[in-house]
Amino acid sequence: MAKTSWRERIFSGEFDRAAFIVYFLGAVVPLIGFGVVVDQFALPSLEDHQNELALIAGLVATGALTFGAFLALRRLIHAALSRMKRDNDRLAGLLEWSNALGDSEHVTDVLASATARAKELEEADAGYAFLKGDSDGLPALAQSTGPEAERLYTAHAGALEEIVRCSVESGRPAMRVSLTGDMAAAAVPLPANSVGQGAIAVLRHGSKPFDAGELGALATLASMSAVALHNADLRESQRNFFSHVTDMLVTAVDNHLGFHRGHGQRVAQFANRLGRRIGLCDEELSRLHFAALLHDVGMLKIDANQPMTRDACQKHCVFGHRMLSRIRLWRDLAPIVYHHHEWFDGHGYPDGLKGDAIPRDSRIISICDAVDSMTSAESYRTPRDLDAALAELERCAGSQFDPELVALFAALARDGLIEIGPPPKA
């Protein structure tokens, strides 16, 4: 049988029973013993009946006082334990939220999560996040949570914005209860070193003010939100840098080769369509997209003026892998780029991998690369029409290409879901 925790014992009534036993043994039993002694030895010696009654009344009053003291002490202890439980629940909620927040990719995700947690933590009717813009103006509403959040904000905008302003300017929590006693509001500032100045605020019905424990929990939430906002902002900056540098490299490859312009973008478009058809998640689609854009980046290491022999072309996979694997943001793309010229039957390069040993994304890019090379007017080959290109794909299915992926790609193309331009007229 599993042992119950102290918290479960306290709130299941065992604490009350234990306290009563202590009270009974420490106060009631001695009082009964004292009463017996009085009855046996003191009362017989008293001749005045009034004195007997006074002594008995004193004993009864002493018993009543001790019982009243027990009830008062019990109430105080229960109140303290209730506060402790609420504080522990808040702490557990904050820790749980902190772990979940670590994966937030965007600032908007952090704000939505923070306001929802603030509303839940303070048992409020609405949660709000305010952030300052680039100007020196007051913090503006950036996020709200709660079914009545918009209506409550409209009704109490002045009071809410006032405590947010006070909180941000003073760097301390601010609180206000409406004159009519129908609404209480509290706001805590984001730390000064956060991504943006602002505050987390909550509104709830009633005139009960927020206590120190509630304000402390809200302040802790604001501090954790500031860290999460910083991390999300950093991730967004990395993604922005990643996208721009990728575009620069793709343009550099086009300019370096002098032909097949736009090849990387077209291969990425085809790959995205095929990736969605096989059910890739957003993260997998993003990796496939950037790998497709950069699959020929190794060409930058090859002299564009030299003849493009098979040996020279084979080196671009190795060069591309070497370039990408040294950069942490692109490290996951390196194996995909390295193997995108492997053949399904093992006769490709650079390692001669076969079947499922070839990374799935490399097999996808191999098909899309071949289709664009066959159909693009910018290609080094005489372009083919869609039917001829698909016929060639299907002919090479099982040898050069993954047959299952070829079938899916051909179905997408014939359904018009992959746009492949016709060859130019002669």
JOHU-V490684 format. One record per pair of residues at least 12 apart in sequence whose C-alpha atoms are under 8 Angstrom apart, sorted by sequence separation. I is the first residue (numbers start at 0). J is the second residue. D is the distance in whole Angstrom. If there is no record, write none. Layout:
i=(I & I)
j=(J & J)
d=(D & D)
This chain:
i=(100 & 114 & 128 & 129 & 162 & 173 & 174 & 186 & 187 & 321 & 337 & 338 & 341 & 342 & 393 & 114 & 127 & 128 & 129 & 162 & 172 & 173 & 186 & 187 & 271 & 274 & 320 & 392 & 393 & 114 & 127 & 128 & 172 & 173 & 186 & 249 & 298 & 301 & 319 & 320 & 343 & 374 & 113 & 127 & 128 & 172 & 185 & 186 & 300 & 373 & 127 & 171 & 172 & 184 & 185 & 271 & 320 & 341 & 126 & 127 & 158 & 170 & 171 & 184 & 185 & 270 & 271 & 297 & 298 & 319 & 320 & 110 & 125 & 126 & 170 & 184 & 199 & 270 & 297 & 300 & 319 & 370 & 125 & 126 & 183 & 184 & 296 & 297 & 338 & 343 & 370 & 96 & 125 & 166 & 167 & 170 & 182 & 183 & 267 & 268 & 295 & 297 & 298 & 316 & 317 & 338 & 341 & 389 & 124 & 125 & 166 & 167 & 170 & 182 & 183 & 267 & 270 & 295 & 297 & 298 & 316 & 340 & 341 & 124 & 125 & 126 & 166 & 167 & 182 & 183 & 199 & 267 & 294 & 296 & 297 & 316 & 339 & 370 & 124 & 125 & 162 & 163 & 181 & 182 & 183 & 198 & 267 & 296 & 297 & 316 & 335 & 338 & 339 & 34 & 124 & 162 & 163 & 181 & 182 & 183 & 185 & 267 & 295 & 316 & 334 & 341 & 138 & 159 & 163 & 180 & 181 & 183 & 266 & 267 & 294 & 297 & 335 & 336 & 339 & 340 & 118 & 125 & 138 & 180 & 183 & 266 & 335 & 339 & 366 & 118 & 137 & 187 & 264 & 30 & 92 & 114 & 263 & 264 & 114 & 115 & 167 & 177 & 185 & 263 & 114 & 115 & 167 & 176 & 187 & 188 & 263 & 89 & 110 & 111 & 167 & 176 & 187 & 190 & 194 & 263 & 30 & 110 & 111 & 166 & 176 & 189 & 190 & 193 & 263 & 317 & 111 & 175 & 188 & 189 & 193 & 316 & 129 & 163 & 174 & 187 & 194 & 366 & 385 & 27 & 107 & 163 & 174 & 189 & 190 & 193 & 194 & 313 & 365 & 385 & 189 & 193 & 313 & 385 & 163 & 384 & 194 & 362 & 383 & 384 & 26 & 362 & 366 & 383 & 382 & 159 & 294 & 295 & 363 & 172 & 256 & 290 & 294 & 249 & 252 & 289 & 290 & 293 & 245 & 249 & 252 & 255 & 248 & 286 & 287 & 290 & 291 & 294 & 374 & 375 & 172 & 252 & 286 & 290 & 374 & 375 & 376 & 22 & 245 & 249 & 252 & 256 & 354 & 374 & 375 & 376 & 245 & 248 & 251 & 255 & 371 & 374 & 151 & 347 & 344 & 346 & 343 & 344 & 18 & 343 & 344 & 342 & 343 & 342 & 343 & 15 & 138 & 341 & 342 & 343 & 138 & 138 & 132 & 131 & 130 & 131 & 130 & 131 & 130 & 129 & 130 & 128 & 129 & 128 & 129 & 128 & 129 & 127 & 128 & 126 & 127 & 287 & 291 & 126 & 127 & 126 & 125 & 126 & 124 & 125 & 123 & 124 & 125 & 123 & 124 & 121 & 123 & 124 & 122 & 123 & 117 & 117 & 118 & 117 & 114 & 114 & 241 & 274 & 273 & 121 & 270 & 270 & 120 & 121 & 120 & 267 & 270 & 266 & 269 & 117 & 267 & 266 & 266 & 117 & 266 & 265 & 113 & 113 & 262 & 262 & 113 & 110 & 109 & 259 & 259 & 260 & 109 & 110 & 259 & 109 & 258 & 259 & 258 & 259 & 258 & 106 & 109 & 103 & 106 & 86 & 90 & 97 & 101 & 105 & 106 & 89 & 93 & 100 & 104 & 105 & 103 & 105 & 104 & 105 & 104 & 273 & 276 & 273 & 273 & 273 & 272 & 272 & 269)
j=(112 & 126 & 140 & 141 & 174 & 185 & 186 & 198 & 199 & 333 & 349 & 350 & 353 & 354 & 405 & 127 & 140 & 141 & 142 & 175 & 185 & 186 & 199 & 200 & 284 & 287 & 333 & 405 & 406 & 128 & 141 & 142 & 186 & 187 & 200 & 263 & 312 & 315 & 333 & 334 & 357 & 388 & 128 & 142 & 143 & 187 & 200 & 201 & 315 & 388 & 143 & 187 & 188 & 200 & 201 & 287 & 336 & 357 & 143 & 144 & 175 & 187 & 188 & 201 & 202 & 287 & 288 & 314 & 315 & 336 & 337 & 128 & 143 & 144 & 188 & 202 & 217 & 288 & 315 & 318 & 337 & 388 & 144 & 145 & 202 & 203 & 315 & 316 & 357 & 362 & 389 & 116 & 145 & 186 & 187 & 190 & 202 & 203 & 287 & 288 & 315 & 317 & 318 & 336 & 337 & 358 & 361 & 409 & 145 & 146 & 187 & 188 & 191 & 203 & 204 & 288 & 291 & 316 & 318 & 319 & 337 & 361 & 362 & 146 & 147 & 148 & 188 & 189 & 204 & 205 & 221 & 289 & 316 & 318 & 319 & 338 & 361 & 392 & 147 & 148 & 185 & 186 & 204 & 205 & 206 & 221 & 290 & 319 & 320 & 339 & 358 & 361 & 362 & 58 & 148 & 186 & 187 & 205 & 206 & 207 & 209 & 291 & 319 & 340 & 358 & 365 & 163 & 184 & 188 & 205 & 206 & 208 & 291 & 292 & 319 & 322 & 360 & 361 & 364 & 365 & 144 & 151 & 164 & 206 & 209 & 292 & 361 & 365 & 392 & 145 & 164 & 214 & 291 & 58 & 120 & 142 & 291 & 292 & 143 & 144 & 196 & 206 & 214 & 292 & 144 & 145 & 197 & 206 & 217 & 218 & 293 & 120 & 141 & 142 & 198 & 207 & 218 & 221 & 225 & 294 & 62 & 142 & 143 & 198 & 208 & 221 & 222 & 225 & 295 & 349 & 144 & 208 & 221 & 222 & 226 & 349 & 163 & 197 & 208 & 221 & 228 & 400 & 419 & 62 & 142 & 198 & 209 & 224 & 225 & 228 & 229 & 348 & 400 & 420 & 225 & 229 & 349 & 421 & 200 & 421 & 232 & 400 & 421 & 422 & 65 & 401 & 405 & 422 & 422 & 200 & 335 & 336 & 404 & 214 & 298 & 332 & 336 & 292 & 295 & 332 & 333 & 336 & 289 & 293 & 296 & 299 & 293 & 331 & 332 & 335 & 336 & 339 & 419 & 420 & 218 & 298 & 332 & 336 & 420 & 421 & 422 & 69 & 292 & 296 & 299 & 303 & 401 & 421 & 422 & 423 & 293 & 296 & 299 & 303 & 419 & 422 & 202 & 399 & 397 & 399 & 397 & 398 & 73 & 398 & 399 & 398 & 399 & 399 & 400 & 73 & 196 & 399 & 400 & 401 & 197 & 198 & 195 & 195 & 195 & 196 & 196 & 197 & 197 & 197 & 198 & 197 & 198 & 198 & 199 & 199 & 200 & 199 & 200 & 199 & 200 & 360 & 364 & 200 & 201 & 201 & 201 & 202 & 201 & 202 & 201 & 202 & 203 & 202 & 203 & 201 & 203 & 204 & 203 & 204 & 199 & 200 & 201 & 201 & 199 & 200 & 328 & 363 & 363 & 213 & 363 & 364 & 216 & 217 & 217 & 364 & 367 & 364 & 367 & 217 & 367 & 367 & 368 & 220 & 371 & 371 & 220 & 221 & 371 & 372 & 224 & 224 & 224 & 375 & 376 & 377 & 227 & 228 & 377 & 228 & 377 & 378 & 378 & 379 & 379 & 228 & 231 & 227 & 231 & 212 & 216 & 223 & 227 & 231 & 232 & 216 & 220 & 227 & 231 & 232 & 231 & 234 & 234 & 235 & 235 & 404 & 407 & 407 & 408 & 411 & 416 & 417 & 417)
d=(8 & 5 & 6 & 5 & 6 & 6 & 6 & 6 & 6 & 7 & 8 & 8 & 8 & 8 & 7 & 5 & 7 & 6 & 7 & 7 & 7 & 5 & 6 & 6 & 7 & 8 & 5 & 7 & 8 & 6 & 8 & 5 & 6 & 6 & 4 & 7 & 8 & 7 & 7 & 7 & 8 & 7 & 8 & 6 & 6 & 4 & 6 & 7 & 7 & 6 & 4 & 6 & 7 & 7 & 6 & 7 & 6 & 7 & 6 & 6 & 8 & 8 & 6 & 6 & 7 & 7 & 6 & 8 & 5 & 7 & 5 & 7 & 7 & 5 & 6 & 5 & 8 & 7 & 4 & 7 & 7 & 6 & 6 & 7 & 6 & 7 & 8 & 6 & 7 & 8 & 8 & 8 & 5 & 6 & 8 & 8 & 7 & 6 & 8 & 8 & 7 & 7 & 8 & 6 & 6 & 7 & 8 & 6 & 6 & 8 & 6 & 5 & 8 & 6 & 6 & 5 & 7 & 7 & 5 & 8 & 5 & 8 & 8 & 8 & 7 & 7 & 6 & 8 & 4 & 6 & 6 & 7 & 8 & 8 & 4 & 7 & 4 & 8 & 7 & 5 & 7 & 6 & 6 & 5 & 6 & 7 & 8 & 5 & 8 & 8 & 6 & 6 & 6 & 7 & 7 & 6 & 7 & 5 & 6 & 7 & 7 & 5 & 7 & 8 & 8 & 8 & 8 & 7 & 8 & 6 & 6 & 6 & 6 & 6 & 7 & 7 & 6 & 7 & 6 & 6 & 8 & 8 & 7 & 5 & 8 & 7 & 5 & 5 & 8 & 8 & 7 & 8 & 8 & 8 & 8 & 7 & 6 & 6 & 6 & 6 & 7 & 7 & 8 & 4 & 6 & 8 & 6 & 6 & 7 & 7 & 7 & 6 & 8 & 6 & 7 & 8 & 6 & 7 & 7 & 7 & 7 & 6 & 7 & 7 & 7 & 5 & 6 & 5 & 8 & 8 & 7 & 8 & 7 & 6 & 7 & 7 & 8 & 8 & 8 & 7 & 6 & 7 & 7 & 7 & 8 & 6 & 7 & 8 & 7 & 7 & 5 & 7 & 7 & 8 & 6 & 6 & 7 & 7 & 7 & 6 & 8 & 7 & 8 & 6 & 7 & 7 & 7 & 6 & 5 & 8 & 8 & 8 & 7 & 7 & 8 & 5 & 5 & 7 & 7 & 7 & 8 & 7 & 8 & 7 & 6 & 7 & 8 & 8 & 8 & 7 & 8 & 7 & 7 & 7 & 7 & 7 & 7 & 6 & 7 & 8 & 6 & 7 & 8 & 7 & 6 & 6 & 7 & 7 & 7 & 7 & 7 & 7 & 8 & 7 & 8 & 6 & 8 & 8 & 7 & 8 & 6 & 5 & 8 & 5 & 6 & 7 & 5 & 4 & 5 & 8 & 7 & 8 & 6 & 6 & 6 & 8 & 8 & 6 & 6 & 5 & 6 & 6 & 4 & 5 & 7 & 7 & 5 & 6 & 6 & 5 & 8 & 6 & 6 & 8 & 5 & 6 & 6 & 6 & 6 & 4 & 6 & 7 & 8 & 5 & 6 & 6 & 7 & 6 & 5 & 8 & 4 & 7 & 8 & 8 & 8 & 8 & 6 & 7 & 7 & 8 & 7 & 8 & 7 & 6 & 6 & 6 & 8 & 8 & 8 & 8 & 6 & 7 & 6 & 7 & 8 & 5 & 6 & 7 & 7 & 7 & 7 & 8 & 7 & 8 & 6 & 8 & 7 & 8 & 8 & 6 & 7 & 8 & 4 & 6 & 6 & 5 & 7 & 7 & 7 & 6 & 8 & 8 & 5 & 7 & 8 & 7 & 7 & 5 & 6 & 7 & 7 & 7 & 5 & 7 & 6 & 8 & 7 & 7 & 7 & 8 & 8 & 7 & 6 & 8 & 8 & 7 & 6)
